[in-house]
Each structure stands twice: as structure tokens, then as C-alpha cells.
Amino acid sequence: MDAAVRDTFDGEPLAVQQTIVCADGEDVRVFVYGSEPEAAMAAAMIDPNDPTNIGTAIVEWDGWPKFWQRDRIIVLYLGRDEATIETLTNLMGERFAEGRDGPRRLPAPC
């Protein structure tokens, strides 16, 4: 898998900052926390069955949100590429939250 950092910007409501990584033409959002407990607390705010609900915030994702958490990292992937999903699952373990397919537009390729 080829991967490169594409951009960083505001990560609210999950983190102070998020990093967009372009992995084989797919955007993957990465949130890094100071400790594993901090990442676990952020993950606990995400509704596992409807990740548009994050704590008291409602987020309109452009795509189909899937979240993984491992150690100090939370990863968000909004696409549908099965190879990317499989790679993220192999790296991060099973996803802990996933939105339902709906009438959302696909994210633009990076």
C-alpha cells in the first residue's frame, strides 16, 4: 500500500487535529491522541450503529463512515473500497462503528 500525508486540519468533535492520509488513492482520516485511554474515551463518544452521532454533535459525513481504534489512534474511512477496508482491518483490528449505506456522495479520490 502506498500512503502519504495529504493534509491536516481541525479534528473536532473528535480531536484537536486530524490528518488525511492518501492510501492507494483513498482518503483515510487519522486521529492521534496522547494516550490509549484518551483514544478510548473519544471512541466511546461515537455511536457504533450511527457514527453521525458523536457525543452531543451530529456530523454529516461525505460517505459511509467506518471507524477503527488501536492504541492511541482512531481511523475513519468514508469510502467503500473493499481492499482499503480489508487493509485497515488487518492493521487496526475490527471496526467498532459503521454507518449504514445511504444517499451520501462518495468522497473524491485523493
Beta strands, then each sheet from edge to edge (+ up, - down):
strand 1: 3-10
strand 2: 17-23
strand 3: 26-32
strand 4: 53-54
strand 5: 57-58
strand 6: 66-70
strand 7: 73-77
strand 8: 97-98
sheet 1: 1+ 2- 3+ 7- 6+ 8-
sheet 2: 4+ 5-
end
